[in-house]
């Protein structure tokens, strides 16, 4: 694993305090900052949580200078759900938004990614880079073949999202064998602008940092976006085939240097 600054440590959550601090960070980002909500959100204690927390591994970035007793020490988080654990539970989180039939039919080892976010004070630092390094180690250890999960555009108004959604549809649509599809009750078509009328620069400017990071790794998207009114987001399902990642792509996220990447997805 890439060495992190002495006050930062990347690891799986080890205690209830780690989990609560991760849920506090998620509340600050997804609820307070982005306007989301949910049936299990605890507004009084400022915790964003759901029924999947108990079965996930929680990759946390901890700052030792911050107070664990006040649940302030987790400054970055990624939620990880291996396929065999999801099947024992009965479903993935993403099942609520997309038909995952093609992924299950692939017979390959799956890992669902979710609830990725970084504390506002740490965006633009090495925080996301360190989370990616921790994720790379987890993927290697568990021999994961397919990564997937929903990533979000803020808001549910499609008009300002027409360019980036259309770019994803025309240039990064998953191969048919892995092409999951948004569930019909909240399905939003993404082919909103013809391919020859799109401007790549405009699409990238409007693209959330986390989605751009997946695309750099050779990621692709499922068919259709999902309108999540509860979380005030427009979601796309991102997928990555680890066997298709080039050495150049992998090196981008595992080389030993700081990168300037941030996310709240």
Secondary structure by P-SEA (a helix, b strand, c coil): cccccccccccccccaaaaaaaaaaaaaccccccccccccccccccccccccccccccbbbbcccccccccccccbbbbbbcaaaaaaacccccccccccccccccccbbbbbccccccccccccaaaaaaaaaaaaaaaaacccbbbbbbbccccccccaaaaaaaaaaccccccccbbbccccccccccccccccccaaaaaaaccaaaaaaaaaccccccbbbbccccccbbbbbbbccccccaaaaaaacccccccccccc
